[in-house]
Amino acid sequence: MPKMKTKSSAKKRFKVTGTGKLKRKHAFKSHILTKKSKKRKLALTHSTLVHKSDEANIKQQLNLK
């Protein structure tokens, strides 16, 4: 049986932390920024963790156990 390939889109978007959690970036930070407040744009800059309910799906895409 051949090796399982990793989804290229997933490997570009997610990183695994040292404790095994998945790190992601916020959406809505690329354009139409004039109507968004400075506070909101600053909050979107920081990375966050993937929600627990989505973790299994993303780990499968990254071929993690």
Phi, psi and omega in degrees: 000135182287164178294149176281134179272146175278142175292122183298323181294323181288320182291337177280334188261337187235146174233147179265131179279174180296331180269002177094003177278165182253131181257143179219166176259159177281150175272177175068034180239009187263324181205175187054054185268349185291327182274351179269141182288159180298321180297318181292317180295323179294320179294325180287341180291322185285146178278163182216179180265153176288143179294147184306320183290339180263349187301315184298319180295317181290321178298325177293320178293328179270002183058044175257155180279000000 
